[in-house]
Structure formats: C-alpha cells, structure tokens
Amino acid sequence: MTDRNETLTARLSERFGERIQPVESTCGELGFELGPEDLIEVATALRDEFGFEILIDACGVDYLDYGSAEWKTESATETGFSRGVERKTVILDEADEFAPRRFAVVYHLLSVANNRRLRLRVYTGTDNPPVIPSVVDVWSSADWFEREAFDLYGILFEGHPDLRRILTDYGFIGHPFRKDFPLIGGVEVRYDADKGRVAYQPVSIEPRTLVPRVIRDDNRYAAELKDAADG
C-alpha cells in the first residue's frame, strides 16, 4: 500500500471506526467494506469531507458458488463432453432468504480534486429480495446504475425515485445476471398474429455443452515439439 493510501486509510478509520473495513486488493487499489445501515452516512461523508464528488459506477455482484470450479481443464481428454456441467433446473427466487454474503453492490468513487479513487462494497444480507439504500440523493449518477443492478440482479434500492428495468423487456421474468439463472433463459418471445402482439412462450432452444469434444496440440507447432523432445 502506498503512503497516500495508508494516510487515507488512517483518516477513514479514525472517522468511521469499525464501521468500515479495508478490503485487500492485488492491484493496489483502495477499497472498503461496510454494512448497508451505514451506507448513506459514509457515502455523504466521503463526498463532503473527503472530496469523492463523483460516482463513476455502481454494479451488482452475485457471489453464489464463488471460488468453486465447475470443471477442470488442466489436462486434455478424448471425451471432453464428460467434463461438461450438468445444470439442474432452478426455480428462481425460491428461497426465503439468501446467504448473507451472496449479493453485494460495489461503488467506484473518484475525487478529481485529490486525484484519488476508492471502492466501496456493501453486502445486501439475507433478505429476499435483496434490499439496500439508494445513494441517488448523494450522487445523482447512481440513478441508472441502480436501475441496471435491479434489472440484472434483482437488488432493490430503497428510496430510488424510479426503480424499473432498464435493459430487459418490461415483461421479462427473472434477473439474467444471477448465477442460478438458466443459461438459455426461461421464456422467449414471438409475434402472435392472432393476438396482434408479442407473446411469451417457454424457450425452445435445446441446452448445449460448450466444452470441446477433443483437445489436441496445435499441429503448426508439432514439428518443433517433436524436435525438442528428441533433442
């Protein structure tokens, strides 16, 4: 961590105490984690007292099965399809509550005056649907960012002035960036001439396993590899 980041971290820790916790980063970026109950107070102070006047981005994250590999591809096989994932049919939003650290919202802040960047991460907790306070009154640019997170992840932003879908259709069912959302979706649309409008129907696409059947070495380098092995 650079001296500037250490100084800012010390100031933030002195100001907010244990309500914010530093998040380790492999690329030297400064980040903190806090609870949703402290979000508005901390965000307002970061804007007014620490000069982070710009919200560059706010995005949702789904940490379902984070860190677990669906298949291993370190070695080649002649039966590549055997390594494919067999996904089960999931009933969306069936659970009464989520794991407390499944959904999060990440805020990317910029201070032009101080030439600093900062990242905040806030987990939504166990509520279904996940709910977090809106920061539109702190940074007006959060308006469409929060609508996007709502549309794609189903995260509700309490206090948002106009929370509705922004990328998918108004009649779309589910939230496509959730890890348990079916890869091919659940419904498809077509124009119904009899009804004179667009109609929804169950998706008709057959699931595919997107794993190569056979993995071979690139034969353009076969001669070089053979010479190296013989030499």
SULMO-V686179 format. One record per backbone hydrogen bond with DSSP energy under -1.0 kcal/mol. NH is the residue of the N-H (numbers start at 1). CO is the residue of the C=O. Records with the same first field share a line. If there is no record, write none. Layout:
NH->CO  CO
This chain:
6->2
7->3
8->4
9->5
10->6
11->7
12->8
13->9
14->10
15->11
16->12
17->13
19->16
21->33
23->31
32->119
33->21
34->121
38->35
42->38
43->39
44->40
45->41
46->42
47->43
48->44
49->45
50->45
52->46
53->51
54->110
56->108
57->108
59->106
61->104
63->102
66->63
68->65
80->213
82->79
83->80
84->81
94->91
98->126
102->99
104->61
105->122
106->59
107->120
108->57
109->118
110->54
111->116
116->111
118->109
119->30
120->107
121->32
122->105
124->103
125->100
132->156
134->158
138->135
139->135
142->139
143->140
146->142
147->143
148->144
149->145
150->146
151->147
152->148
153->149
154->150
155->149
156->130
158->132
160->157
172->169
177->152
178->175
181->178
185->182
188->201
190->199
192->197
196->192
197->192
199->190
201->188
203->186
211->209
221->218
225->221
226->222
227->223
228->224
229->225
230->226
231->227
